[in-house]
């Protein structure tokens, strides 16, 4: 596997990194296992000093780290800076709250007393994607390091500079050798890491096919796993919605990070009575985006993460059109150097169209008209994915009712504001299982041990052999 930083703005190779040798990989896993023996015994206070220091370093180095991110995968510089700051917030959040989240839970049995205590599992393998190169790392590092685990991390091959930068931040913060280890491994080596008995769990974020494979391998080895596998989130606009607010969030929800977000708004489901007005404003807003250098603060449309991302997205659009979809905006590559795609709106997408069930990972919006609220909910639920979704209505109680009936892991009423360290993140169906962030995010890779107290008399045991046992002196 080639770990390369290729700037998607101009297609130039910035730097290439070599895969680890088998001997180097063994040394790294051994170091992580050795570190775990000491780290699990450290106090929350000591762990928090290192994790909080890493958060402060990310904040202080935000401009530098953001530039690395933009060069690696093309994220616009202001969004990159925001990602660095949010990553720092996640680390700080767990440094502050981990001990409270993992405090023993008192139970009340009918006799005696008991509690459940939380303890770490060991070395955890994290396999992470390219679309949020620091955030994805922070949301596993913050909780799982504070829980007492150590981490080995396989990051995406096209963001190697970000992978190394995050590892460097933790080292600068005082992390002991083996606490957090980046792995430039091949797919074959990655499989062997999952199989390794020293690895006690696997956290994966990425595509459905890759996640299914790694979950099967983890299950074969009887290891716990968590999966976040993307989504095709519904954006429901009811007839009583505040139109301008809905359009503002629709634009942000589809175009943030050039549309390369798992929980982005992707299927726009609008009640017919307001559909024309919504579409006119939405189309005009998307058409106003201007491509440019993502390092330039004035740029509104950056490139996609790679050349293969553009080629794959264009193939999806072409297939959708070949199967009857109508292009309302865009649909083509932008004629300029770099991996740029036009903001695109597709409509008239029949359930027989392959696009109806696909995730479009880029600036492509699927537009649907429905007659009423019930039809909107039914269409939202007619998806193989179930990560997030949103509904827009002036009636908050109505919004809550719709949110309860849409089958997802997350729903947002009159917003898509998912960026908060305290909110659990995750889905169901083909979007995976498990949760990250919040209180739930630290509970995944810990042992929940029951401890029961009380002088309780053992129940009598009477068997047909009782007299024989007593007579033989074996009772």
Secondary structure, DSSP 4 states (H G I P E B T S, - for coil): --EEEEETTTTEEEEEEPPPPHHHHHHHHHHHHHHHHHHTTS-HHHHHHHHHHHHHHHHHTHHHHHHHHHHHH---HHHHHHHHHHHHHHHHHHHHHHHHHTSPEEE--SSSEEEEEEEE-SEEEEE--STTTTHHHHHHHHHHHHTT-EEEEE--TT-HHHHHHHHHHHHHTTPPTTSEEE----HHHHHHHHH-TTEEEEEEES-HHHHHHHHHHHHHTT-EEEEE----EEEEE-TTS-HHHHHHHHHHHHHGGGG--TTSEEEEEEEHHHHHHHHHHHHHHHHT--B--TTSTT-SB---S-HHHHHHHHHHHHHHHHTT-EEEE--SB-SSSSS-B--EEEE---TTSGGGG----SSEEEEEEESSHHHHHHHHHSSSEES-EEEE-S-HHHHHHHHHHS-SS--EES------TTS-B--EETTEE--BSTTGGGSTTEEEEEEEE---PPPP---TTHHHHHHTT--
